[in-house]
């Protein structure tokens, strides 16, 4: 989930749990992003350091993320971002929750809607078929052994085609990975304003930083 911060002043100096990782960034676009942010003394997403440590293969994770969240398909990018935020909220990963809530709010045009989903899905002003997809993501995240083909059939009955279900499952699975990767390595949450700025960047520019090389 490589992201862009804005030019918000550094609000903290919290380090990763793995200092040898952030001190050994390999040449590439992510190291340049980190070095540029450090030189300007602005707040930045420390997930860049995870990508920069082994960019020879993490670059493929960035490409995969772009494909999962931005490929034109029968489920909107905004709803995929909402699934990412909701999955992260269930896993109590504050960084991913805030990052993808901001992107979802930008794409869906309503921060209030996104916050209401995270606060209480049942009462949120969201279409019933979209709530069904989020409940499915919750089951995949919190009770995977109980997931069966019947759950998928219920999504079809709500009007989702197999392509949309595929992307919903893959988004949920991807963020279960990201939540664990980010939390266990100690990537800190950014300020609300920095998350809001990066949400706009993600919404309009996506996840690939290769063009900045």
TAWO-V656546 format. One record per pair of residues at least 24 apart in sequence whose C-alpha atoms are under 10 Angstrom apart, sorted by the first residue. I is the first residue (numbers start at 1). J is the second residue. Records with the same first field share a line. If there is no record, write none. Layout:
BEGIN
I=J, J
END
This chain:
BEGIN
1=45, 47, 48, 51, 61, 62, 63, 64, 65, 66, 96, 99, 100, 174, 175, 178, 179, 182, 202, 206, 207, 208
2=30, 45, 46, 47, 48, 49, 50, 51, 58, 59, 61, 62, 63, 65, 66, 202, 206, 207, 208, 209
3=44, 45, 46, 47, 48, 62, 99, 195, 198, 199, 201, 202, 205, 206, 207, 208, 209
4=33, 44, 45, 47, 48, 194, 195, 197, 198, 199, 200, 201, 202, 205, 206, 207, 209
5=33, 37, 42, 43, 44, 45, 46, 99, 190, 193, 194, 195, 196, 197, 198, 199, 200, 201, 202
6=37, 42, 43, 44, 45, 193, 194, 195, 196, 197, 198, 199, 200, 201
7=37, 40, 41, 42, 43, 44, 193, 194, 197, 198
8=41, 42, 43, 44, 190, 191, 193, 194, 195, 197
9=37, 40, 41, 42, 43, 44, 191, 194
10=37, 38, 40, 41, 42, 43, 44, 190, 191, 194
11=41, 42, 43, 44, 190, 191, 194
12=43, 188, 189, 190, 191
13=43, 188
14=46, 186, 187, 188, 189
15=46, 185, 186, 187, 188
16=46, 47, 49, 50, 182, 183, 184, 185, 186, 187, 188
17=183, 184, 185, 186, 187
18=50, 184, 185, 186, 187
19=185
20=53
21=49, 50, 51, 52, 53, 54, 185
22=46, 47, 48, 49, 50, 51, 52, 53
23=49, 53
24=49, 52, 53, 54
25=49, 50, 51, 52, 53, 54, 55
26=51, 52, 53, 54, 55, 56
27=52, 53, 54, 55, 56
28=52, 53, 54, 55, 56, 59, 210, 212, 213
29=55, 59, 209, 210, 211, 212, 213
30=54, 55, 59, 209, 210, 212, 213
31=55
32=212, 213
33=209, 212, 213
42=194
43=190, 191, 194
44=190, 191, 194, 195, 198
45=95, 99, 187, 188, 189, 190, 194, 195, 198
46=182, 186, 187, 188, 189, 190
47=95, 178, 181, 182, 185, 186, 187, 188
48=187
49=187
50=181, 182, 185, 187
59=208, 209, 210
60=208
61=174, 207, 208
62=206, 207, 208, 209, 210
63=207, 208, 209, 210
64=174, 207, 208
65=170, 171, 174, 175, 206, 207, 208
66=202, 205, 206, 207, 208
67=167, 206, 207, 208
68=166, 167, 168, 169, 170, 171, 174
69=167, 168, 170, 171, 174, 206, 207
70=203, 205, 206, 207
71=167
73=163, 164, 167
74=160, 161, 162, 163, 164, 165, 167
75=130, 160, 161, 163, 164, 165, 166, 167, 168
76=107, 108, 164, 167
77=103, 104, 107, 108, 203
78=103, 104, 105, 106, 107, 108, 109, 203
79=104, 105, 107, 108, 114, 130, 133, 134, 168
80=104, 134, 164, 167, 168, 169, 170, 171, 172
81=105, 106, 107, 108, 114, 168, 171, 172, 202, 203
82=107, 108, 114, 117, 118, 134, 171
83=130, 133, 134, 135, 136, 137, 138, 168, 169, 171, 172, 175
84=134, 137, 168, 171, 172, 173, 174, 175, 176, 178, 179
85=114, 115, 117, 118, 172, 175
86=114, 115, 117, 118, 119, 121, 134, 135, 137, 138, 172, 175
87=118, 134, 135, 137, 138, 139, 140, 141, 142, 171, 172, 173, 174, 175, 176, 179
88=118, 138, 141, 172, 175, 176, 177, 178, 179, 180
89=118, 119, 138, 179
90=118, 137, 138, 141, 142, 176, 179
91=138, 141, 142, 175, 176, 179, 180, 183
92=179, 180, 183
93=175, 176, 178, 179, 180, 182, 183, 187, 188, 189
94=179, 182, 183, 187, 188, 189, 190
95=179, 182, 183, 186, 187, 188, 189, 190, 191, 195
96=175, 178, 179, 182, 183, 187, 188, 189, 195
97=175, 179, 189, 195
98=189, 190, 191, 192, 194, 195, 196, 198, 199
99=189, 190, 192, 194, 195, 196, 197, 198, 199, 200, 202
100=195, 196, 198, 199, 202, 203
101=195, 196, 199
102=192, 193, 194, 195, 196, 197, 198, 199, 200, 201, 202, 203
103=195, 196, 197, 198, 199, 200, 201, 202, 203, 204, 206
104=199, 200, 202, 203
105=196, 199, 200, 203
106=196, 197, 199, 200, 201, 202, 203, 204
107=199, 200, 202, 203, 204
108=203
111=196
128=158
129=154, 155, 156, 157, 158, 159, 160
130=155, 158, 159, 160
132=158, 160
133=158, 160, 164, 165, 168, 169
134=168, 172
136=165, 168, 169, 172
137=168, 169, 170, 171, 172, 173
138=172
140=169, 172, 173, 176
141=169, 172, 173, 175, 176
END
